[in-house]
Amino acid sequence: MSTAPPPTATGSSKVDAAKAKLAAMPAPDAPTGVSLYSRFAFAGAVCCSITHGALTPVDVVKTRIQLDPVTYNTGLIGGFRKVIASEGAGAVWTGFGPTAAGYFLQGAFKFGGYEFFKQQAINTLGYETASNNRTAVYIGAAACAEFIADIALCPLEATRIRLVSDPKFANGLIGGFSKILSTEGVGAFYSGFGPILFKQIPYTCAKFVVFEKVNEAVYTIVDKSKTSNGMQTVYNLGSGLVAGFAAAIISQPADTMLSKINKTKGEPGEGTTSRLIKIAKELGLRGSYSGIGARLFMVGTLTAGQFAIYGDIKKALGATGGVEIAKTN
């Protein structure tokens, strides 16, 4: 995830730790502190907004399959055909506004927060301890970052799902957001906060951990310090694709529940927990994986794109102050 070259093992953990600290020290003109993490955040915001926005049509079909599996029962391609035939080609771009805006905010907090919390763990534990327990560091940093990111994402995700599930609900992001706010109140934006945490935190933990582990495996074979920028982008794409598949499978049940709970408002007096229990019983294990094919394609593609774009933007912005704790050659 970070840009300092990995330390070369010497056989001495103390020497390796000292070398890593020296390698991680930024150049005199390199950004640090707020300047550094704002660049991480901007890179994360751009990569998430671009990838999620570009895949809005896939997300529309995936959401329709989850919400109405009886009608949309012919897979991803068949779902595209049905949406276009019944509503026109423009229908597959429903929800583009809240998708791009929501994931711009979420990406900033997610990627910027991940780098920040990972660095704090290293500062607290020390390089050697953090490296020896790096999976736990990755999980903790990802979970903390995602929790904060979901607070920003939830209202826009609720708006997106309402627009996709009912194209006549409102005309775009502003109209949909305003209508939910005026008719249902602020609480309606967070009716899906539990499911979104249940979905996004495991998703993000799997995403970052698998990416880091696959990258680590690559750079035990390949010398990163001698790898061109182009090949590093290729490795990021490949690692991101594997990470996306893992994250999609782990988070699919919660993603389906999130779509269901945001489709309509609850009955009077019905709490979020009781709604979730009822939805889970109705879905069952098989139903919770409705649309998994579309989501594997979508999440695999966007995760690969995110890590590739994120790495390239960080380099362009000179955001080279991160620390690697993977044990590689």
N, C-alpha and C positions, 0 to 999 in steps of 0.2 A: 504493500500500500504506500510505502514511503520511498523516498528517492535516493537516500544515501546508499552507496554500494555495500553489499553484505560483507561482514568481516570474514577473513580467511582463517580457518581454524589452525591454531598453533599447537594444540594439545594441552594448553594451560588455560583454564577458564578465566583466571584473573587477567592474564595477558590479553585474551580475546575480548574481555569486557573493556579493558583500557583502550584497545585498538578501536573498538566500536564507538566509544565515546569520542575519540579523536576524529574518527571518520564522520561522526554525526555533527561535529561542530560546524556551524555555517560559515561561509566565507564572510569577510568583513562587510561586504555590501549586500549580503543575503538578507531577506526579510525575516523578522523574528516577532514573537509575541502576537499582538492583535493583527499586525500586517500580514504575518504568515498565515494565521488561521482564517483570516478573511479571504485569503486566496484559495485555501482549501475549500472554504464554504462556497465561494463563487464557482469554482470548478465543479463541485458537487451539484450545485443548483443548475448549472447549464447542462451537465451530462444527463441529469434526471429529467429535466424539462424537455430536452430534445428527444430523448428515447421514448419516454411515456407519451409525449405528444404525437410523435410519428406513428406509434402503435395504437392510437385511439381506435381505428377501425377494428383491430383484433380484439381490443378490450370491449368494444360495443357488442360484438358477436359472442364473446366469452360470457359477458354479463347476461345477455339474452338467453343463452343456453342454461345458465344457472337458475334464472328466474322462471323460465318456461321451457323445461326440457321436453315436454310433450310436443310442442310446436317446433322447436329447434332441436330436432333429433337426428340430423344428418351430418353432424360434425362441423368443423370450421368452414370448409368451402361451401357446404350446403347452407350453413347459416348465413354466410355472406350473400348467397343468391337469394335467400328468402327475404332478408332485410331490404336488399336493393329492389327486388321485384315488388314488394308491398309498399315501400316507403320512399324509394328513390335512392340514387347513389349518395346524395348528401347525408342520408341518415347514418351512415357508418362513421361520420365525423361528429355525431352528437356527443356533447360533453368535452370537446377539445379544449375549450376555455378553462373550465375548472381543472381539467387534467394537467394542462401545461402550467397553470398558476400554482396549483396545489403541490405538484412535484418539484417545482422550482424552489418553493419554501422548504419542502421536506428534504430535498437533496442537499440544500445548504446546511441544515441542521444534522442530517445523517452523516454525510462525508466529513464535514468540518468537525462535527462532534466526535466522530470516530477517531480522527487524528488527535483531537484534543485529549479525549479520555485515555487513549492508548499512551500518549506521552505522560499524562498524569500518573498512570499506573507504573510506567518505567521510572519516573521520578521518585515515586513512593517506595517501590520495591527494590530499586536498583536494577541495572541492566542485566546482570547475571541471573538474578531470581526471576525477572520478567521473561527472559529468554527461555529459562527452564520450564516456566509455566505459561508459555505464550498462548496456548489455546484458551486458557482461562482469561488471559488479558484480552484476547480478541473478542471473546464472548461478552465479557463485562463492558468493554468499550462500545461494542455494537449495541448492546441492550440499553445502556444509558443514553446514547445518541438517538436511538430510535424512539425511545419514550418521549423525549423532547420534540422530536420531529413530528410525531403523530398528533401532538397537541395542535400544531400548525396545519397539518394535513386534513384532519377529521372533518371540519366544516365543508371544505371544498370537495372531499370525497363523497360526503353525503349528498351534496348538490349534484355531482356528476352522476351518481347512481340513480337519483330521482329523475334526472333528465333522460337517461338512457332507458329506464324502465317505463317511462311515460313521456314520449316525445312531445305531447301536447301540454305538458305541465307548465313550461315556461320557455321563453325565447333566449337561451344562452345563459352564461354564468351570472351576470348581474341580475337578470330577471328571476332566475331560479333561486339564487341566494336570498334576494329580497323577499320573495314569496314565502319561502320557508321561515325566514325570520319574522315576518309580519303575521303569518297565520299559525305558526306552531311554536315560536319562541326560540331562544338561544339553545335550550336544552335539546331540541330536535337535531341540532348539528352534532351533538355528542351522544346520541342514542346508540351509535355504533362504535363508541370509543373502546368499550371492552373487547368486542370482536376485532377491532382494528389493531389493538395491542396484541391480542391473541394470535392474530395473523402476522403482523409486521415484525414483532420482536423475534420470534423464531425464524422468520424469513430473513431478517437482516443478520442475525447471528450466523445462520447457515451460509448466507451469501458471503460475508466477510471471512469467516473461518475457512470455508472451502476454497475461496479465492486465494487466501494466504497460503494454505497448505499445497494447493496445486502449483502456485508460483514458487514455493519453497522447493517442491520436487523438481521443477524445471531447472532452478538455479543451483541444484546440487549436481546437475549434469553440465549446465552451461555457465560459463563465467560471465556474470552480469556486467562487470566492469569493461568487458570487451564486446558486449552485445550492442549493436547499433540501435538507435532510437526506433527505427522501423520494425526491427525484430522484437523489441520490447513491447511495442504496440500489438504485434501478432500474438505474443505470449499472453498479454493482458486479455486479448479477445478470447483465446482458448480457455484460459483460466476462468474468465467471466462466464463463458458458456456452460462449463461444468458447474460452476457455482449457482448459476441461474436455474438449472435443472433441479439441483438438490433443494434449493430454496422454494421452488414452485411446489414440489411434492410435499414438503413439510408443512407449508402454509395453506394448501388448497382447501381443507375443510373450513378453516376460519374465513377464508376469502368468500366462499359460498354463503356462509352465514351472514357475513357483512353485507353482501348483495341483497339477501332476503330481508334483513332487518331494516335496511334503508329504503326498501321498495315502497313501503307505506308506513304511515304512523301507527303506533300501537293503539289498542283498545283503551277506553277511559279507565284509569286506575291500574293499567297493566305495566309492570315494571320491566326494565331491560333484562334482568336476570330471568324472569319468568318467560319472556319472549324468546330468549336464547335457548332455554330448555325446550320450549315447545317446538322451535325450529329444528333443533338437533334431533328430536324424536321423529319429526316428520321426514327429515332428510335421510337419516340412517347413514351408514358408512358409504354405501354405493352412491347415494344421492349427493353426499358431501363432495364427491369427486366429479360431479357433473362439470363438463367443460375443461377437464384436465388436459386434453390434447391441445386445445387452443391456448391454455395458460402455459403449458410447457414451451410451446413455440414463442409465445409472447415474452415470457420471463427470461427464457434462455437468450433470446435475441437482444432484449433491452439491457440485460445484465452484462452481456459481452460488450455491447456498445458503450454502456456506462463506464466500465473500467478502462476501456480503450480511450474514450474521450477524456475522462478524468485524468488519466496519466499524462496525456498530451497537453492538456490545458495547464496542469501543474508545472510541467517543464517550461511552457511558454511564459508563464507568470513568474518563473524563478522560485517557485515554492519548493525548495530543496531541503527544508529543515527538519523533515521527519526522521524517525529512527526505525531501522529494521531490527527485529529481534529473532528473525528466522535464522536457523543454523544452516548456512549454505556455503558452497565453495567460493 
